[in-house]
Amino acid sequence: MGAAMRFPALSLGLIALLLLTMVPLASGSVVQPAAATYPPLKANVTGTSVAALGAKYTFTISATGGPAQLQNGTFVGNYTFNASIIGANTTGGSVSPSTGSLRNGETTLNLTAPNNTGSYTLSVTVTSVYGKNNTTISAGAAFLVVIPYVVSASIDNHNYYTVRGALIQVSLDGTQVAVVTLPSIAANGSYSFQYNYTTAGLSSGSHTFTLTLEGAYGLLTFSNGDASVSSTFYVTAPPVDYTYYYLIGASLVVLAIFISLFVVGGPKRKRTK
């Protein structure tokens, strides 16, 4: 009889042990994800591809996966980042903040373009962390720093009251490229408007910027007295690169010399006696 009573007692002990191990799950706590249970870490950096000298822009960093995120997409950990500008001469360029955390896998950075033209990269390293598990990935966004095309004009308010909410439509060669909201212009005051058109390049030839006042209903004018003003400029063609032609010419010279040597100074025939 004693042996028969020990088996149920052992079974009850095992059941109690299993119930104890299940208590943390029932209380709603998150289980530390093992390396095989979280998705791969991915990071992306987005922003402008063409920047004006010293101008300010906003870039976005986003990340998913790694120990900080479960397979079902739930964020359980933290993402940290470090950012910097890489290029030949980054003088004047900066990133703010250069280090920090991503809230729900995303954050924005303020970038000031360098004071030198050329190709640059906003380089970012992102680390996904949860508990003792962490993994790091690198990402970046390339951008070109150029000298912008600048169009400017003076705007006059000849009224005895302040004018607010006026707009300026900026067009290039008949196509709208921007609509800019003007600040308040005081009574009998003026405002110096300037717009930087940033592009990787324009085709050679004549181009025309046109500024048109909108939303002021005739209350404002440009210095010429009209509600519209245009400015034409000329883009010169890049100098011709003669390297290709030099190589072709040199190759033809070598070929001509080879042919002349082969024909004129070819193998001599043996004299017959």
C-alpha positions in Angstrom: 0.0 0.0 0.0 2.9 2.4 0.8 4.3 2.0 -2.7 0.9 2.7 -4.2 0.6 6.0 -2.4 4.0 7.5 -3.6 3.0 7.6 -7.3 0.2 10.1 -6.9 2.3 12.3 -4.6 5.1 12.4 -7.3 2.6 13.3 -10.0 1.1 16.1 -7.9 4.7 17.5 -7.3 5.4 17.6 -11.1 2.1 19.4 -11.8 2.9 22.0 -9.1 6.3 22.6 -10.6 4.8 23.1 -14.1 2.3 25.6 -12.7 5.0 27.6 -11.0 7.0 27.9 -14.3 3.9 29.2 -16.0 3.3 32.0 -13.5 5.5 34.7 -15.3 3.7 34.0 -18.6 0.3 34.4 -16.9 1.3 37.7 -15.3 1.9 39.3 -18.7 5.7 39.7 -18.6 7.7 39.5 -21.9 10.0 36.6 -22.5 13.5 37.5 -23.4 13.7 36.7 -27.2 16.4 34.3 -28.2 18.6 35.1 -31.2 16.5 32.8 -33.4 13.1 34.5 -32.5 13.7 38.1 -33.6 13.6 39.3 -37.2 16.8 40.5 -38.9 17.8 44.1 -38.2 17.2 46.5 -41.0 17.8 50.3 -41.1 17.1 53.0 -43.7 18.1 56.7 -44.0 16.0 59.0 -46.2 16.4 62.7 -47.1 17.3 65.0 -49.9 19.7 63.8 -52.6 20.8 67.3 -53.6 21.7 70.0 -51.1 22.7 73.6 -51.3 25.9 74.9 -49.7 25.3 75.4 -46.0 21.5 74.8 -46.2 19.5 72.9 -43.6 17.6 69.7 -44.2 15.7 67.0 -42.3 16.7 63.3 -42.7 14.8 60.3 -41.2 16.2 57.2 -39.7 14.0 54.1 -39.4 14.8 50.6 -38.2 13.1 47.3 -37.7 14.1 43.9 -36.3 16.9 42.8 -34.1 16.4 41.9 -30.4 14.3 45.1 -29.9 11.4 43.7 -31.9 9.5 40.4 -31.7 8.5 38.4 -34.8 4.9 39.8 -34.5 6.2 43.4 -34.8 6.0 44.3 -31.1 8.8 46.6 -29.9 10.2 45.3 -26.7 13.7 46.8 -26.6 15.5 49.9 -27.7 17.2 51.3 -30.8 20.2 53.6 -30.6 22.1 55.4 -33.4 25.3 57.3 -34.2 25.3 59.6 -37.3 28.0 61.6 -39.1 28.7 63.2 -42.5 31.4 61.5 -44.6 33.1 63.3 -47.5 36.3 64.9 -48.8 35.7 68.2 -46.9 32.9 68.4 -44.4 33.7 71.8 -43.1 30.6 73.6 -42.0 28.5 70.4 -42.1 26.8 69.0 -39.0 24.2 66.5 -37.8 22.0 67.1 -34.8 21.5 65.0 -32.8 24.5 62.9 -33.8 23.6 60.2 -31.3 20.4 59.2 -29.6 17.5 56.7 -29.6 14.8 55.8 -32.1 11.3 56.0 -30.7 9.2 53.1 -32.0 12.0 52.5 -34.6 12.1 56.0 -36.1 13.6 59.5 -35.5 14.5 62.6 -37.5 17.9 64.4 -37.8 18.7 68.0 -38.7 21.5 68.2 -41.2 23.5 71.3 -42.3 25.2 70.7 -45.6 29.0 71.4 -45.8 30.3 74.6 -47.3 32.0 72.7 -50.1 30.5 71.2 -53.2 30.9 67.5 -53.8 29.5 64.1 -53.0 28.7 63.2 -49.3 27.0 60.5 -47.3 25.1 60.7 -44.1 26.4 57.6 -42.4 24.4 56.0 -39.6 25.0 53.0 -37.4 21.9 51.5 -35.6 22.0 49.1 -32.7 19.0 47.0 -31.6 19.1 46.1 -27.9 17.0 44.0 -25.6 18.5 42.7 -22.4 21.9 41.2 -23.1 21.1 40.7 -26.8 22.2 43.4 -29.3 23.1 43.7 -32.9 24.3 46.6 -35.1 23.9 47.5 -38.7 25.2 50.4 -40.9 23.1 52.5 -43.3 23.5 55.7 -45.1 22.1 58.3 -47.6 24.2 59.8 -50.3 23.7 63.5 -51.2 25.3 66.0 -53.6 26.2 69.5 -52.4 25.9 72.1 -55.1 25.9 75.9 -55.6 22.2 76.8 -55.9 20.6 79.1 -58.5 19.5 82.2 -56.6 16.5 84.3 -57.6 15.6 87.4 -55.6 13.3 90.4 -55.7 12.1 93.2 -53.5 8.4 93.3 -52.4 6.7 96.5 -51.4 3.7 97.1 -49.2 2.3 100.6 -50.0 -0.7 100.2 -47.7 -1.1 101.8 -44.2 -1.6 98.4 -42.7 0.4 95.2 -42.3 -0.2 92.5 -45.0 -0.1 88.9 -43.9 -0.4 85.5 -45.6 0.8 86.5 -49.1 2.4 83.8 -51.3 5.0 83.7 -54.0 4.8 81.2 -56.8 8.3 80.3 -58.2 8.4 79.0 -61.7 11.3 77.9 -63.9 10.8 78.0 -67.7 7.0 78.0 -67.1 6.9 75.1 -64.6 6.1 75.7 -61.0 8.9 74.6 -58.7 7.8 76.1 -55.3 5.2 78.1 -53.5 6.6 80.2 -50.6 4.7 81.8 -47.8 5.9 85.4 -47.1 6.3 86.7 -43.6 4.2 89.7 -42.5 5.2 92.9 -44.3 4.6 96.1 -42.3 2.7 99.1 -43.5 4.7 101.1 -46.1 7.4 98.5 -45.7 9.3 96.2 -48.0 10.7 92.7 -47.9 13.8 91.2 -49.7 12.7 87.8 -51.1 15.3 85.2 -52.0 14.8 81.6 -53.2 17.6 79.1 -53.7 16.8 76.6 -56.5 18.9 73.5 -55.8 19.5 71.0 -58.6 22.2 68.7 -59.9 22.4 70.7 -63.1 20.4 72.5 -65.8 20.8 72.0 -69.5 22.9 74.6 -71.4 21.1 77.6 -72.8 18.7 80.3 -71.5 16.4 79.7 -68.5 13.9 82.0 -66.9 12.7 82.3 -63.3 9.3 83.9 -62.8 8.0 85.1 -59.4 4.3 85.7 -59.0 2.5 87.2 -56.0 -0.6 85.3 -54.9 -3.1 85.6 -52.0 -2.4 89.3 -51.5 -5.1 90.5 -54.0 -3.1 93.4 -55.3 -2.0 94.6 -51.9 1.7 93.9 -52.6 3.8 94.6 -55.6 7.4 93.9 -56.7 9.7 96.9 -57.0 8.7 97.2 -60.7 5.1 97.9 -59.6 3.8 94.6 -61.0 2.6 91.4 -59.3 5.0 89.4 -61.4 8.7 89.6 -62.2 11.0 87.5 -64.4 14.7 86.9 -64.5 16.6 85.2 -67.4 20.0 83.6 -67.1 22.3 81.6 -69.3 23.9 78.2 -68.5 27.1 77.6 -70.5 27.8 74.1 -71.8 30.5 72.2 -70.0 33.9 72.2 -71.7 34.5 69.4 -74.2 36.6 66.5 -72.9 39.1 65.7 -75.6 40.6 62.7 -73.8 38.7 60.2 -75.9 39.8 61.9 -79.1 43.4 62.0 -78.0 43.3 58.2 -77.3 41.7 57.5 -80.7 44.4 59.7 -82.4 47.2 58.0 -80.5 45.9 54.5 -81.4 45.6 55.5 -85.1 49.2 56.8 -85.1 50.5 53.5 -83.6 48.5 51.5 -86.1 49.9 53.6 -89.0 53.4 53.0 -87.8 52.8 49.3 -87.5 51.4 49.1 -91.0 54.3 51.1 -92.5 56.8 48.9 -90.8 55.1 45.7 -92.0 54.7 46.8 -95.6 57.9 48.7 -96.2 60.3 46.9 -93.9 58.7 43.5 -94.0 60.8 40.2 -94.2 63.3 40.3 -97.1 63.2 37.6 -99.7 66.2 35.3 -100.0 68.3 36.0 -103.1 68.5 33.1 -105.5 71.9 32.4 -107.1 
